[in-house]
């Protein structure tokens, strides 16, 4: 039984994952659209899985650091959003954390 107006399922095409990362102004000059990067996700406790990715978008304006950053020093800085497209082999899931190595 489902309530009216509530979704029953989410459907997504996970063949291409978009990783959104934030870089400082100092790092921004070293990044360009179309650049190849390495994306890593956790694989167990002390290992990583690596994937090739490509920078698809770089924000044109700075914004405050996202709320997920925990320390007060990091929250007061400005950062730029960068989107990286990664071909998924099935091991990456929606909402999963990852890191980019430029």
N, C-alpha and C positions, 0 to 999 in steps of 0.2 A: 504494500500500500504506500502511496506517495502523496505528499501534500501538493496542492495546486500551486503552480508557478515555481516549483523547486526543480532544479535539474536532476536528472536521473544518472547521467554519465557525462564525462568530458571526453571529447574525441580530438586527437591531435595527430598531425603528421610528424613523427619523430625521426624521419630520415635525415633532416637537417636541424641541428641544434644551434640556437643563438645564445652565446655566452655574453653577458653584459658585465664589463669590468670598468673600474674607475682608475684613472691615472692622474698623477699630479701634473702641474704645469711644467715642471722640470722634465718629466718623462715625455710630455706631449710632442716635443720637437723631434723625437726619435721614432715616432710612429706615423705611418702613412696608410691610406686606404689601399687595399690590395696586398699589403704586406703579409708574408707567411709567418705564423707564430705556432708555438707548441702549446697545446692545452692539456692539462693534467687533471685527472680525477683520482680519488682514493681507490685503491685496490687492496683491501685488507688493512691491517693496522699500520704497516710500515712500508708499503709499496704503492706505486702509482701506475696508472695506465696513461699512456701518452697518445695524443691524436694531433694531426696536422689541422690547422685552422687558418682562416684568412680574415683580415680586418675588413669589415664591410661598411662600418659607419664610425665617424668620429664627431662628437658633439662640437658645435661651433661656439658654445658658451659654457662658462664654468658654472658649477652649482655647488651647494654645500655637500659635504661628505654624507652619504646615506646613513640612516639611523642604525644600521647593523654594525657600524664601527663602534667599538666599545670604549676606547680611551678618550678622555676629554681633549687631549692634545690633537688627536687625529680628527675629532668632530668639528673643529673650528677652521679647518683648511678647505680650500676650494679644489674641486677635482673635475675632470672631464670624463664623460661617459664614452666608452668605446664598445662597439658590438663586434663580436667575432663569430663567423659562421664555421661550423664543424660538421663534417659528414659523420653520421652516427652509425656504428656497427651493431647497435642494439644494446650496448652496455650503458649508455647514458640515458637517464630518465629526466622527465620534466621536473624542474625545481631543484635538481641536484647541484651541489656546489662544485666549482672547478676553479682552476687558476691558469693564468696565461703567462707564458714566458716569451718575452719579446726579444 
